[in-house]
Amino acid sequence: MEHDSHESKPRPSGSFGGGSSGRHSVNFSRRLSFQSDYEKESEIVSEAGDIGDRALCSSLRSDGSNVRLSFDNSVENGDFFASLSSNLSHANRVRANASTAALHPLSTEAMVDSKENVQEEREKALTLPPFVDYVTCLVYLAVFGILGVLTRYLLRKLFGPGIAGVTSDHSPLYSDLPSNMVGSFLMGWWGVVFKGDISYVCTHLAIGLTTGYLGSLTTFSGWNQKMLDLSVNGQWVFSVVGILIGLFLAAYSIKFGVETAKCFKLLLEKLNRSGNCNTWRVDSWKRHLLVMVVLLLILALLLTVSGTQLKQDYNTNASGAQLWAACIVAAPGVWIRWFLARLNGRGLGKSGHFKWLPFGTLAANVSAASIMAAISTLRKAVHTKSWNIISSGIQFGFLGCLSTVSTFMAEYYAMEESTRSWRAYAYALTTIILSFVLGTLIYSVPVWIKGYK
């Protein structure tokens, strides 16, 4: 189109057939197309783990429609990056395709996606008012966040010195390694392969399981602090080995989770190929209210039990009191991480530089690691029972839920599977080095100077 318009104009003297102008316009169009694809891929990779509450606050959702995560057959075909693209929220998909359609008016992608949007509208489960939608997400996150804390505590006890003896606070196999591995493995199932199926039942359930449960089951700040404890005692080799082991095992856990989930999904499709499978969905106000009542009762029960047990164990069982204190402060940590996730996929500044970098997850992990280092420093200086219980509860509950390894690994894996795999290593090194250096300045240096034991 642009080439034809240039051909219709008078050719200036000295031009060689007038083709350079047309070629320039075609090359410019191709460059715009490449930039559009580049930006879309960067945004998809950055949002592989979580896009936070932006899905609920986006102006593209001014009609109040429910966000529905779709999932195509790309996972079964082995194309992980294509599955990430299909797992974008409805709002972001409309925005991305609108941009592509503006550059390519005759693009078939826009027409195909419009049919998909119509199908999504037909399958829309339930339209909730924005405020109700928001509160629902907070309730799901709170309930599943506390359950994630409890699971992390059980795994720590199961693999710790008291029972299995696999992990230890004085070795590279740190105490939260099993929970980080299990959470990363399950992220491959619930956060990648079956995320579309879960969100078809209820989008809030998908948020609760991935951001709430798996994000709280895993902890980056606890991992970073254990490595700082090793380094502050002069065990630098153990500290470096612990970082490498933690990254390696978590990365391969999510890969193993994706591959096993793909096989299981194929098996389910073969078994259900001959018949129709009716899935129960939260697609009415009655069902939504029923689920909300159950979740609110569970949340009230968890908080009541935590408060009661904290009071009982305060003078007799310090470890138990720390756990129940952690459960009480877990929900705010999950909420803040969910809020910060809105920064994922946006980049820096108005032009959106470094869109591929999940700044929300990065901010959550680095800030949680820094705060945990500061509290650990105070624990060296203050030796009271009350402070030990409160600080341990904040570290294990609030900061453990504010930071996450499962989302971190989902983003790492997405970058590794994209066309620019170097981003995965740059993102991992940025997160780990920044957290460890800040932790050293906040925790290790004061311990060395003051001579704390």
One Martini backbone bead per residue (centre of mass of N, CA, C, O) as a GRO file, in nm:
protein
  453
    1MET     BB    1   0.060   0.060  -0.024
    2GLU     BB    2   0.301   0.255   0.016
    3HIS     BB    3   0.437   0.202  -0.254
    4ASP     BB    4   0.209   0.306  -0.437
    5SER     BB    5   0.206   0.598  -0.330
    6HIS     BB    6   0.495   0.662  -0.427
    7GLU     BB    7   0.454   0.601  -0.733
    8SER     BB    8   0.236   0.842  -0.783
    9LYS     BB    9   0.465   1.020  -0.754
   10PRO     BB   10   0.697   1.226  -0.840
   11ARG     BB   11   1.010   1.195  -0.958
   12PRO     BB   12   1.304   1.268  -0.869
   13SER     BB   13   1.585   1.377  -0.957
   14GLY     BB   14   1.828   1.112  -0.946
   15SER     BB   15   1.654   0.877  -0.936
   16PHE     BB   16   1.630   0.514  -0.927
   17GLY     BB   17   1.312   0.462  -1.016
   18GLY     BB   18   1.188   0.524  -0.718
   19GLY     BB   19   1.252   0.266  -0.513
   20SER     BB   20   1.374   0.367  -0.240
   21SER     BB   21   1.116   0.469  -0.105
   22GLY     BB   22   0.961   0.202  -0.108
   23ARG     BB   23   1.173   0.034   0.042
   24HIS     BB   24   1.170   0.207   0.298
   25SER     BB   25   0.872   0.155   0.373
   26VAL     BB   26   0.892  -0.151   0.390
   27ASN     BB   27   1.119  -0.163   0.600
   28PHE     BB   28   0.965  -0.003   0.814
   29SER     BB   29   0.732  -0.202   0.842
   30ARG     BB   30   0.908  -0.439   0.928
   31ARG     BB   31   1.027  -0.301   1.175
   32LEU     BB   32   0.759  -0.264   1.320
   33SER     BB   33   0.691  -0.564   1.329
   34PHE     BB   34   0.936  -0.648   1.493
   35GLN     BB   35   0.882  -0.462   1.736
   36SER     BB   36   0.608  -0.581   1.806
   37ASP     BB   37   0.704  -0.871   1.857
   38TYR     BB   38   0.912  -0.798   2.070
   39GLU     BB   39   0.714  -0.671   2.276
   40LYS     BB   40   0.529  -0.915   2.308
   41GLU     BB   41   0.743  -1.112   2.408
   42SER     BB   42   0.836  -0.947   2.652
   43GLU     BB   43   0.559  -0.944   2.795
   44ILE     BB   44   0.509  -1.246   2.814
   45VAL     BB   45   0.761  -1.321   2.975
   46SER     BB   46   0.707  -1.125   3.220
   47GLU     BB   47   0.398  -1.271   3.258
   48ALA     BB   48   0.437  -1.579   3.331
   49GLY     BB   49   0.366  -1.560   3.639
   50ASP     BB   50   0.250  -1.244   3.686
   51ILE     BB   51   0.003  -0.952   3.675
   52GLY     BB   52  -0.183  -0.917   3.891
   53ASP     BB   53  -0.415  -0.641   3.928
   54ARG     BB   54  -0.424  -0.546   3.625
   55ALA     BB   55  -0.660  -0.729   3.526
   56LEU     BB   56  -0.871  -0.551   3.705
   57CYS     BB   57  -0.762  -0.237   3.627
   58SER     BB   58  -0.799  -0.227   3.343
   59SER     BB   59  -0.932  -0.031   3.090
   60LEU     BB   60  -1.017  -0.284   2.911
   61ARG     BB   61  -1.221  -0.357   3.177
   62SER     BB   62  -1.473  -0.150   3.193
   63ASP     BB   63  -1.704  -0.378   3.159
   64GLY     BB   64  -1.635  -0.614   3.384
   65SER     BB   65  -1.498  -0.841   3.276
   66ASN     BB   66  -1.375  -1.144   3.292
   67VAL     BB   67  -1.090  -1.303   3.343
   68ARG     BB   68  -0.952  -1.527   3.087
   69LEU     BB   69  -0.758  -1.805   3.062
   70SER     BB   70  -0.607  -1.941   2.798
   71PHE     BB   71  -0.571  -2.268   2.616
   72ASP     BB   72  -0.390  -2.446   2.402
   73ASN     BB   73  -0.208  -2.693   2.199
   74SER     BB   74   0.097  -2.609   2.245
   75VAL     BB   75   0.187  -2.796   2.473
   76GLU     BB   76   0.141  -3.067   2.330
   77ASN     BB   77   0.354  -2.965   2.096
   78GLY     BB   78   0.600  -2.819   2.279
   79ASP     BB   79   0.519  -2.502   2.286
   80PHE     BB   80   0.581  -2.299   2.540
   81PHE     BB   81   0.567  -2.005   2.434
   82ALA     BB   82   0.283  -2.030   2.313
   83SER     BB   83   0.147  -2.085   2.588
   84LEU     BB   84   0.210  -1.808   2.707
   85SER     BB   85   0.050  -1.645   2.503
   86SER     BB   86  -0.229  -1.790   2.573
   87ASN     BB   87  -0.198  -1.691   2.893
   88LEU     BB   88  -0.305  -1.435   2.847
   89SER     BB   89  -0.495  -1.198   2.899
   90HIS     BB   90  -0.760  -1.056   2.748
   91ALA     BB   91  -0.657  -0.765   2.757
   92ASN     BB   92  -0.368  -0.811   2.638
   93ARG     BB   93  -0.457  -0.940   2.374
   94VAL     BB   94  -0.613  -0.703   2.262
   95ARG     BB   95  -0.379  -0.502   2.266
   96ALA     BB   96  -0.178  -0.660   2.087
   97ASN     BB   97  -0.372  -0.698   1.835
   98ALA     BB   98  -0.424  -0.400   1.788
   99SER     BB   99  -0.133  -0.329   1.719
  100THR     BB  100  -0.101  -0.528   1.483
  101ALA     BB  101  -0.344  -0.423   1.312
  102ALA     BB  102  -0.227  -0.137   1.267
  103LEU     BB  103   0.019  -0.251   1.095
  104HIS     BB  104  -0.190  -0.492   0.984
  105PRO     BB  105  -0.486  -0.473   0.828
  106LEU     BB  106  -0.462  -0.788   0.688
  107SER     BB  107  -0.450  -0.953   0.932
  108THR     BB  108  -0.537  -1.275   1.046
  109GLU     BB  109  -0.506  -1.255   1.357
  110ALA     BB  110  -0.741  -1.064   1.416
  111MET     BB  111  -0.965  -1.252   1.307
  112VAL     BB  112  -0.904  -1.497   1.483
  113ASP     BB  113  -0.923  -1.348   1.758
  114SER     BB  114  -1.218  -1.258   1.729
  115LYS     BB  115  -1.329  -1.544   1.746
  116GLU     BB  116  -1.209  -1.607   2.024
  117ASN     BB  117  -1.360  -1.379   2.172
  118VAL     BB  118  -1.640  -1.485   2.118
  119GLN     BB  119  -1.595  -1.752   2.263
  120GLU     BB  120  -1.527  -1.626   2.536
  121GLU     BB  121  -1.801  -1.485   2.575
  122ARG     BB  122  -1.964  -1.752   2.579
  123GLU     BB  123  -1.769  -1.871   2.827
  124LYS     BB  124  -1.848  -1.684   3.032
  125ALA     BB  125  -1.907  -1.709   3.361
  126LEU     BB  126  -1.874  -1.424   3.545
  127THR     BB  127  -2.003  -1.109   3.633
  128LEU     BB  128  -1.822  -0.878   3.822
  129PRO     BB  129  -1.773  -0.645   4.018
  130PRO     BB  130  -1.482  -0.494   4.077
  131PHE     BB  131  -1.487  -0.506   4.389
  132VAL     BB  132  -1.563  -0.806   4.415
  133ASP     BB  133  -1.328  -0.913   4.251
  134TYR     BB  134  -1.106  -0.806   4.439
  135VAL     BB  135  -1.192  -0.938   4.707
  136THR     BB  136  -1.181  -1.227   4.606
  137CYS     BB  137  -0.878  -1.234   4.558
  138LEU     BB  138  -0.793  -1.175   4.852
  139VAL     BB  139  -0.918  -1.429   4.975
  140TYR     BB  140  -0.770  -1.640   4.814
  141LEU     BB  141  -0.483  -1.546   4.891
  142ALA     BB  142  -0.508  -1.583   5.197
  143VAL     BB  143  -0.575  -1.881   5.215
  144PHE     BB  144  -0.341  -1.996   5.033
  145GLY     BB  145  -0.110  -1.860   5.185
  146ILE     BB  146  -0.141  -2.011   5.455
  147LEU     BB  147  -0.115  -2.295   5.333
  148GLY     BB  148   0.173  -2.247   5.230
  149VAL     BB  149   0.306  -2.208   5.507
  150LEU     BB  150   0.231  -2.484   5.627
  151THR     BB  151   0.375  -2.653   5.410
  152ARG     BB  152   0.659  -2.538   5.452
  153TYR     BB  153   0.683  -2.634   5.746
  154LEU     BB  154   0.647  -2.939   5.695
  155LEU     BB  155   0.890  -2.971   5.500
  156ARG     BB  156   1.103  -2.873   5.695
  157LYS     BB  157   1.053  -3.099   5.907
  158LEU     BB  158   1.077  -3.353   5.726
  159PHE     BB  159   1.384  -3.270   5.602
  160GLY     BB  160   1.507  -3.233   5.859
  161PRO     BB  161   1.690  -3.334   6.134
  162GLY     BB  162   1.443  -3.478   6.288
  163ILE     BB  163   1.397  -3.685   6.036
  164ALA     BB  164   1.557  -3.704   5.749
  165GLY     BB  165   1.826  -3.514   5.724
  166VAL     BB  166   1.877  -3.337   5.455
  167THR     BB  167   1.859  -3.066   5.593
  168SER     BB  168   2.035  -2.745   5.670
  169ASP     BB  169   2.171  -2.446   5.815
  170HIS     BB  170   2.491  -2.574   5.754
  171SER     BB  171   2.415  -2.607   5.441
  172PRO     BB  172   2.338  -2.600   5.104
  173LEU     BB  173   2.089  -2.762   5.219
  174TYR     BB  174   1.842  -2.594   5.278
  175SER     BB  175   1.533  -2.584   5.442
  176ASP     BB  176   1.369  -2.461   5.166
  177LEU     BB  177   1.426  -2.652   4.923
  178PRO     BB  178   1.179  -2.844   4.904
  179SER     BB  179   0.962  -2.620   4.864
  180ASN     BB  180   1.088  -2.500   4.604
  181MET     BB  181   1.063  -2.761   4.438
  182VAL     BB  182   0.761  -2.820   4.470
  183GLY     BB  183   0.656  -2.543   4.371
  184SER     BB  184   0.788  -2.557   4.088
  185PHE     BB  185   0.654  -2.815   3.995
  186LEU     BB  186   0.355  -2.712   4.031
  187MET     BB  187   0.383  -2.475   3.834
  188GLY     BB  188   0.391  -2.657   3.582
  189TRP     BB  189   0.096  -2.740   3.626
  190TRP     BB  190  -0.082  -2.480   3.731
  191GLY     BB  191   0.092  -2.236   3.569
  192VAL     BB  192   0.084  -2.382   3.271
  193VAL     BB  193  -0.081  -2.635   3.167
  194PHE     BB  194  -0.354  -2.597   3.380
  195LYS     BB  195  -0.444  -2.296   3.387
  196GLY     BB  196  -0.682  -2.291   3.187
  197ASP     BB  197  -0.857  -2.507   3.331
  198ILE     BB  198  -0.878  -2.362   3.604
  199SER     BB  199  -0.992  -2.088   3.492
  200TYR     BB  200  -1.252  -2.215   3.381
  201VAL     BB  201  -1.367  -2.267   3.658
  202CYS     BB  202  -1.168  -2.033   3.807
  203THR     BB  203  -0.980  -1.753   3.816
  204HIS     BB  204  -0.930  -1.732   4.126
  205LEU     BB  205  -0.804  -2.012   4.157
  206ALA     BB  206  -0.552  -1.960   3.990
  207ILE     BB  207  -0.449  -1.734   4.173
  208GLY     BB  208  -0.443  -1.892   4.440
  209LEU     BB  209  -0.248  -2.124   4.356
  210THR     BB  210  -0.009  -1.955   4.246
  211THR     BB  211   0.020  -1.685   4.407
  212GLY     BB  212  -0.061  -1.800   4.683
  213TYR     BB  213   0.048  -2.092   4.733
  214LEU     BB  214   0.319  -2.113   4.567
  215GLY     BB  215   0.434  -1.836   4.658
  216SER     BB  216   0.432  -1.936   4.974
  217LEU     BB  217   0.582  -2.207   4.960
  218THR     BB  218   0.786  -2.022   4.846
  219THR     BB  219   1.129  -1.876   4.907
  220PHE     BB  220   1.374  -1.628   4.869
  221SER     BB  221   1.456  -1.496   5.140
  222GLY     BB  222   1.534  -1.759   5.289
  223TRP     BB  223   1.757  -1.843   5.096
  224ASN     BB  224   1.934  -1.586   5.120
  225GLN     BB  225   1.977  -1.600   5.431
  226LYS     BB  226   2.125  -1.872   5.444
  227MET     BB  227   2.368  -1.771   5.275
  228LEU     BB  228   2.446  -1.545   5.472
  229ASP     BB  229   2.503  -1.728   5.718
  230LEU     BB  230   2.741  -1.871   5.581
  231SER     BB  231   2.918  -1.620   5.510
  232VAL     BB  232   2.943  -1.492   5.801
  233ASN     BB  233   3.110  -1.773   5.885
  234GLY     BB  234   3.308  -1.830   5.619
  235GLN     BB  235   3.114  -2.011   5.410
  236TRP     BB  236   3.149  -1.945   5.088
  237VAL     BB  237   3.128  -2.211   4.937
  238PHE     BB  238   2.849  -2.292   5.046
  239SER     BB  239   2.703  -2.042   4.943
  240VAL     BB  240   2.750  -2.081   4.639
  241VAL     BB  241   2.643  -2.371   4.622
  242GLY     BB  242   2.356  -2.301   4.728
  243ILE     BB  243   2.278  -2.119   4.492
  244LEU     BB  244   2.320  -2.325   4.262
  245ILE     BB  245   2.136  -2.548   4.371
  246GLY     BB  246   1.877  -2.386   4.397
  247LEU     BB  247   1.856  -2.307   4.095
  248PHE     BB  248   1.880  -2.585   3.960
  249LEU     BB  249   1.647  -2.742   4.105
  250ALA     BB  250   1.418  -2.542   4.043
  251ALA     BB  251   1.443  -2.542   3.732
  252TYR     BB  252   1.402  -2.859   3.702
  253SER     BB  253   1.128  -2.875   3.840
  254ILE     BB  254   0.960  -2.717   3.627
  255LYS     BB  255   1.035  -2.893   3.389
  256PHE     BB  256   0.922  -3.156   3.507
  257GLY     BB  257   0.636  -3.049   3.544
  258VAL     BB  258   0.570  -2.989   3.249
  259GLU     BB  259   0.621  -3.272   3.126
  260THR     BB  260   0.425  -3.435   3.309
  261ALA     BB  261   0.171  -3.265   3.245
  262LYS     BB  262   0.162  -3.321   2.943
  263CYS     BB  263   0.122  -3.624   2.966
  264PHE     BB  264  -0.136  -3.614   3.138
  265LYS     BB  265  -0.307  -3.449   2.937
  266LEU     BB  266  -0.299  -3.653   2.707
  267LEU     BB  267  -0.434  -3.880   2.866
  268LEU     BB  268  -0.700  -3.733   2.920
  269GLU     BB  269  -0.776  -3.688   2.622
  270LYS     BB  270  -0.794  -3.989   2.547
  271LEU     BB  271  -1.015  -4.066   2.760
  272ASN     BB  272  -1.217  -3.808   2.655
  273ARG     BB  273  -1.271  -3.843   2.342
  274SER     BB  274  -1.556  -4.014   2.350
  275GLY     BB  275  -1.642  -3.792   2.562
  276ASN     BB  276  -1.804  -3.577   2.774
  277CYS     BB  277  -1.682  -3.309   2.988
  278ASN     BB  278  -1.822  -3.190   3.279
  279THR     BB  279  -1.756  -2.880   3.424
  280TRP     BB  280  -1.729  -2.728   3.708
  281ARG     BB  281  -1.857  -2.391   3.765
  282VAL     BB  282  -1.822  -2.042   3.837
  283ASP     BB  283  -2.136  -1.925   3.679
  284SER     BB  284  -2.269  -1.799   3.947
  285TRP     BB  285  -2.384  -1.639   4.220
  286LYS     BB  286  -2.436  -1.887   4.392
  287ARG     BB  287  -2.155  -2.015   4.364
  288HIS     BB  288  -1.990  -1.776   4.456
  289LEU     BB  289  -2.112  -1.752   4.741
  290LEU     BB  290  -2.042  -2.035   4.832
  291VAL     BB  291  -1.735  -2.011   4.806
  292MET     BB  292  -1.700  -1.758   4.985
  293VAL     BB  293  -1.809  -1.878   5.246
  294VAL     BB  294  -1.602  -2.104   5.270
  295LEU     BB  295  -1.347  -1.923   5.268
  296LEU     BB  296  -1.422  -1.745   5.513
  297LEU     BB  297  -1.431  -1.980   5.711
  298ILE     BB  298  -1.141  -2.072   5.670
  299LEU     BB  299  -1.008  -1.803   5.745
  300ALA     BB  300  -1.127  -1.782   6.030
  301LEU     BB  301  -1.011  -2.050   6.131
  302LEU     BB  302  -0.709  -1.993   6.083
  303LEU     BB  303  -0.694  -1.733   6.260
  304THR     BB  304  -0.805  -1.854   6.522
  305VAL     BB  305  -0.602  -2.082   6.559
  306SER     BB  306  -0.350  -1.903   6.551
  307GLY     BB  307  -0.420  -1.723   6.795
  308THR     BB  308  -0.460  -1.950   7.006
  309GLN     BB  309  -0.180  -2.092   6.969
  310LEU     BB  310  -0.006  -1.848   7.031
  311LYS     BB  311  -0.100  -1.818   7.325
  312GLN     BB  312  -0.020  -2.109   7.419
  313ASP     BB  313   0.294  -2.111   7.293
  314TYR     BB  314   0.448  -1.862   7.406
  315ASN     BB  315   0.570  -2.016   7.684
  316THR     BB  316   0.637  -2.328   7.556
  317ASN     BB  317   0.645  -2.285   7.215
  318ALA     BB  318   0.837  -2.124   6.997
  319SER     BB  319   0.793  -2.262   6.723
  320GLY     BB  320   0.483  -2.254   6.725
  321ALA     BB  321   0.453  -1.946   6.760
  322GLN     BB  322   0.593  -1.871   6.493
  323LEU     BB  323   0.393  -2.005   6.304
  324TRP     BB  324   0.130  -1.850   6.393
  325ALA     BB  325   0.244  -1.572   6.331
  326ALA     BB  326   0.286  -1.627   6.029
  327CYS     BB  327  -0.015  -1.673   5.956
  328ILE     BB  328  -0.118  -1.386   6.032
  329VAL     BB  329   0.110  -1.234   5.822
  330ALA     BB  330   0.074  -1.356   5.530
  331ALA     BB  331  -0.136  -1.200   5.357
  332PRO     BB  332   0.012  -0.925   5.309
  333GLY     BB  333   0.240  -1.049   5.141
  334VAL     BB  334   0.065  -1.147   4.904
  335TRP     BB  335  -0.068  -0.880   4.829
  336ILE     BB  336   0.189  -0.717   4.762
  337ARG     BB  337   0.288  -0.904   4.538
  338TRP     BB  338   0.037  -0.869   4.361
  339PHE     BB  339   0.067  -0.565   4.324
  340LEU     BB  340   0.361  -0.567   4.203
  341ALA     BB  341   0.288  -0.741   3.940
  342ARG     BB  342   0.194  -0.493   3.763
  343LEU     BB  343   0.502  -0.438   3.661
  344ASN     BB  344   0.480  -0.656   3.473
  345GLY     BB  345   0.545  -0.567   3.135
  346ARG     BB  346   0.617  -0.239   3.137
  347GLY     BB  347   0.868  -0.116   3.229
  348LEU     BB  348   1.055   0.179   3.163
  349GLY     BB  349   0.884   0.426   3.134
  350LYS     BB  350   0.714   0.534   2.856
  351SER     BB  351   0.877   0.330   2.656
  352GLY     BB  352   0.943   0.051   2.797
  353HIS     BB  353   1.198  -0.052   2.917
  354PHE     BB  354   1.255  -0.370   2.986
  355LYS     BB  355   0.995  -0.566   2.952
  356TRP     BB  356   1.124  -0.852   3.021
  357LEU     BB  357   1.138  -0.743   3.311
  358PRO     BB  358   1.017  -0.841   3.630
  359PHE     BB  359   0.979  -0.590   3.849
  360GLY     BB  360   0.784  -0.702   4.059
  361THR     BB  361   0.937  -0.960   4.143
  362LEU     BB  362   1.204  -0.822   4.197
  363ALA     BB  363   1.103  -0.632   4.423
  364ALA     BB  364   0.997  -0.850   4.614
  365ASN     BB  365   1.261  -1.015   4.656
  366VAL     BB  366   1.462  -0.789   4.736
  367SER     BB  367   1.301  -0.659   4.968
  368ALA     BB  368   1.266  -0.916   5.141
  369ALA     BB  369   1.571  -0.976   5.174
  370SER     BB  370   1.642  -0.703   5.311
  371ILE     BB  371   1.447  -0.718   5.553
  372MET     BB  372   1.552  -0.986   5.662
  373ALA     BB  373   1.837  -0.883   5.718
  374ALA     BB  374   1.755  -0.663   5.921
  375ILE     BB  375   1.617  -0.852   6.127
  376SER     BB  376   1.867  -1.031   6.176
  377THR     BB  377   2.033  -0.804   6.301
  378LEU     BB  378   1.839  -0.748   6.540
  379ARG     BB  379   1.859  -1.040   6.658
  380LYS     BB  380   2.158  -1.002   6.743
  381ALA     BB  381   2.092  -0.754   6.948
  382VAL     BB  382   1.815  -0.889   7.031
  383HIS     BB  383   1.725  -1.085   7.343
  384THR     BB  384   1.401  -1.183   7.313
  385LYS     BB  385   1.118  -1.360   7.306
  386SER     BB  386   0.927  -1.168   7.159
  387TRP     BB  387   1.118  -1.093   6.924
  388ASN     BB  388   1.162  -1.379   6.815
  389ILE     BB  389   0.867  -1.436   6.742
  390ILE     BB  390   0.805  -1.190   6.566
  391SER     BB  391   1.044  -1.209   6.365
  392SER     BB  392   0.989  -1.499   6.270
  393GLY     BB  393   0.703  -1.447   6.166
  394ILE     BB  394   0.782  -1.235   5.955
  395GLN     BB  395   0.984  -1.404   5.797
  396PHE     BB  396   0.805  -1.663   5.739
  397GLY     BB  397   0.547  -1.507   5.649
  398PHE     BB  398   0.562  -1.225   5.514
  399LEU     BB  399   0.842  -1.263   5.358
  400GLY     BB  400   0.782  -1.545   5.241
  401CYS     BB  401   0.530  -1.426   5.071
  402LEU     BB  402   0.666  -1.186   4.924
  403SER     BB  403   0.836  -1.404   4.828
  404THR     BB  404   0.955  -1.601   4.531
  405VAL     BB  405   1.021  -1.899   4.325
  406SER     BB  406   0.800  -1.995   4.129
  407THR     BB  407   0.773  -1.733   3.966
  408PHE     BB  408   1.071  -1.702   3.905
  409MET     BB  409   1.082  -1.975   3.741
  410ALA     BB  410   0.868  -1.911   3.528
  411GLU     BB  411   1.027  -1.672   3.409
  412TYR     BB  412   1.290  -1.818   3.353
  413TYR     BB  413   1.171  -2.033   3.161
  414ALA     BB  414   1.051  -1.840   2.952
  415MET     BB  415   1.323  -1.714   2.870
  416GLU     BB  416   1.468  -1.982   2.791
  417GLU     BB  417   1.233  -2.045   2.561
  418SER     BB  418   1.303  -1.816   2.409
  419THR     BB  419   1.483  -1.626   2.169
  420ARG     BB  420   1.619  -1.499   2.456
  421SER     BB  421   1.793  -1.680   2.682
  422TRP     BB  422   1.981  -1.470   2.830
  423ARG     BB  423   1.765  -1.346   3.019
  424ALA     BB  424   1.755  -1.562   3.237
  425TYR     BB  425   2.046  -1.510   3.348
  426ALA     BB  426   2.016  -1.208   3.398
  427TYR     BB  427   1.779  -1.228   3.597
  428ALA     BB  428   1.905  -1.418   3.805
  429LEU     BB  429   2.159  -1.250   3.867
  430THR     BB  430   2.019  -0.992   3.954
  431THR     BB  431   1.861  -1.107   4.193
  432ILE     BB  432   2.091  -1.249   4.352
  433ILE     BB  433   2.308  -1.027   4.370
  434LEU     BB  434   2.138  -0.798   4.486
  435SER     BB  435   2.046  -0.951   4.743
  436PHE     BB  436   2.330  -1.033   4.853
  437VAL     BB  437   2.459  -0.753   4.870
  438LEU     BB  438   2.249  -0.618   5.052
  439GLY     BB  439   2.269  -0.833   5.276
  440THR     BB  440   2.564  -0.782   5.343
  441LEU     BB  441   2.531  -0.481   5.425
  442ILE     BB  442   2.298  -0.530   5.643
  443TYR     BB  443   2.425  -0.796   5.792
  444SER     BB  444   2.730  -0.878   5.777
  445VAL     BB  445   2.878  -0.616   5.846
  446PRO     BB  446   2.760  -0.569   6.133
  447VAL     BB  447   2.855  -0.842   6.246
  448TRP     BB  448   3.158  -0.794   6.205
  449ILE     BB  449   3.184  -0.524   6.362
  450LYS     BB  450   3.027  -0.620   6.636
  451GLY     BB  451   3.056  -0.934   6.695
  452TYR     BB  452   2.833  -1.125   6.646
  453LYS     BB  453   2.688  -1.455   6.727
   0.00000   0.00000   0.00000
